[in-house]
């Protein structure tokens, strides 16, 4: 399967990306010459990681009949000091909201995403040390 996006330069440091399912702007911060009118490329990578894993988990929880009231995924990452700067340490926090959690199923869904299904996670493993945690928030 081949994936493609089309990216157009809109002037200065602003680009528009047409991707599968939508379009969005990519820009740089003002302190480096951008106009803050779009998402940062490296931040998009972290968003992709959270989105990929989240889609896996939401789908698996539904199949396992272990629905939760809500889920947040927070990703924090450290950049290397030298150019080209890339993320070398990434931490993913999976936060589940609800009550009467089916923790065994939730933990299985998270682990399946991390180890088997999330292709973005696998890509990150090629260049970063990844750590994860699960947090339960009772309503």
C-alpha positions as CSV (number, residue, x, y, z in Angstrom):
1,X,0.0,0.0,0.0
2,X,1.3,3.4,-1.0
3,X,0.5,6.6,1.0
4,X,1.0,10.0,-0.5
5,X,0.5,13.6,0.6
6,X,0.9,16.8,-1.4
7,X,2.5,19.7,0.2
8,X,2.4,23.3,-1.2
9,X,4.6,26.1,-0.1
10,X,2.4,29.1,0.8
11,X,5.2,31.6,1.3
12,X,7.7,32.4,4.1
13,X,7.9,29.2,6.1
14,X,4.3,28.2,5.7
15,X,3.2,25.0,3.9
16,X,-0.1,23.3,3.4
17,X,-0.3,19.5,3.4
18,X,-3.2,17.7,1.7
19,X,-3.2,14.3,3.2
20,X,-5.4,11.3,3.2
21,X,-8.5,12.5,5.0
22,X,-7.8,16.3,5.3
23,X,-5.5,19.2,5.0
24,X,-3.5,21.2,7.5
25,X,-0.8,23.9,7.7
26,X,2.8,23.4,8.7
27,X,4.7,26.4,9.9
28,X,7.6,27.4,12.1
29,X,7.7,29.5,15.3
30,X,8.1,33.3,15.0
31,X,11.5,33.1,16.7
32,X,12.9,31.2,13.7
33,X,11.1,33.2,11.0
34,X,7.7,31.5,10.9
35,X,4.3,33.0,11.6
36,X,2.8,30.5,14.0
37,X,0.1,29.6,11.5
38,X,0.5,25.9,11.5
39,X,1.6,22.8,13.2
40,X,5.3,22.1,13.8
41,X,6.8,19.2,11.9
42,X,8.2,17.4,14.9
43,X,5.0,18.0,17.0
44,X,3.1,16.3,14.1
45,X,5.3,13.3,14.7
46,X,4.3,13.1,18.3
47,X,0.6,13.7,17.4
48,X,0.9,10.8,14.9
49,X,2.2,8.5,17.5
50,X,-0.7,9.4,19.9
51,X,-3.3,9.1,17.2
52,X,-2.0,5.8,15.8
53,X,-1.9,4.2,19.2
54,X,-5.2,5.8,20.3
55,X,-7.0,4.4,17.2
56,X,-5.7,0.9,18.0
57,X,-6.7,1.1,21.6
58,X,-10.2,2.5,21.0
59,X,-10.8,-0.2,18.4
60,X,-9.5,-3.0,20.7
61,X,-11.4,-1.8,23.7
62,X,-14.6,-1.9,21.7
63,X,-13.9,-5.4,20.5
64,X,-13.0,-6.5,24.1
65,X,-16.1,-4.9,25.5
66,X,-14.0,-2.8,27.9
67,X,-15.2,0.6,26.9
68,X,-14.1,3.6,29.0
69,X,-15.7,7.0,29.3
70,X,-12.7,8.8,28.0
71,X,-9.0,8.5,27.0
72,X,-6.2,11.0,26.7
73,X,-2.8,10.2,25.4
74,X,0.0,12.6,26.3
75,X,3.4,12.3,24.5
76,X,6.5,14.1,25.8
77,X,9.8,13.8,24.0
78,X,13.4,15.0,24.4
79,X,15.4,16.3,21.4
80,X,19.1,15.6,20.9
81,X,21.4,18.6,21.3
82,X,23.2,18.3,18.0
83,X,21.8,18.9,14.5
84,X,19.9,17.3,13.0
85,X,17.9,17.3,16.2
86,X,15.6,14.4,16.6
87,X,13.6,12.8,19.4
88,X,15.8,10.3,21.3
89,X,13.6,9.8,24.3
90,X,9.8,9.6,24.2
91,X,7.3,9.0,27.0
92,X,3.7,8.1,26.3
93,X,1.0,8.4,29.1
94,X,-2.3,6.7,28.5
95,X,-4.9,8.2,30.7
96,X,-8.3,6.4,31.0
97,X,-11.4,8.0,32.5
98,X,-14.4,6.1,34.0
99,X,-15.3,3.7,36.8
100,X,-15.2,0.0,37.2
101,X,-12.2,-0.3,34.8
102,X,-11.5,-3.7,33.2
103,X,-7.8,-3.1,33.8
104,X,-6.6,-6.4,32.4
105,X,-8.3,-5.7,29.1
106,X,-7.2,-2.1,29.0
107,X,-3.6,-3.1,29.7
108,X,-3.8,-5.8,27.0
109,X,-5.2,-3.3,24.5
110,X,-2.4,-0.8,25.3
111,X,0.3,-3.5,25.0
112,X,-1.1,-4.8,21.7
113,X,-0.9,-1.3,20.3
114,X,2.6,-0.8,21.6
115,X,4.0,-4.2,20.6
116,X,2.0,-5.2,17.5
117,X,-0.3,-2.8,15.8
118,X,0.9,0.8,15.9
119,X,3.2,1.3,13.0
120,X,4.2,4.8,14.1
121,X,5.4,3.3,17.4
122,X,7.5,0.9,15.5
123,X,9.0,3.7,13.5
124,X,9.8,5.7,16.6
125,X,11.5,2.6,18.1
126,X,14.1,2.9,15.2
127,X,15.5,6.1,16.7
128,X,14.1,6.7,20.2
129,X,14.0,5.1,23.6
130,X,10.2,4.8,24.4
131,X,8.6,4.5,27.8
132,X,4.9,4.2,28.6
133,X,2.6,4.4,31.5
134,X,-1.1,3.9,32.1
135,X,-3.1,6.1,34.5
136,X,-6.7,5.5,35.6
137,X,-8.9,8.5,36.6
138,X,-12.1,7.5,38.4
139,X,-15.2,9.7,38.0
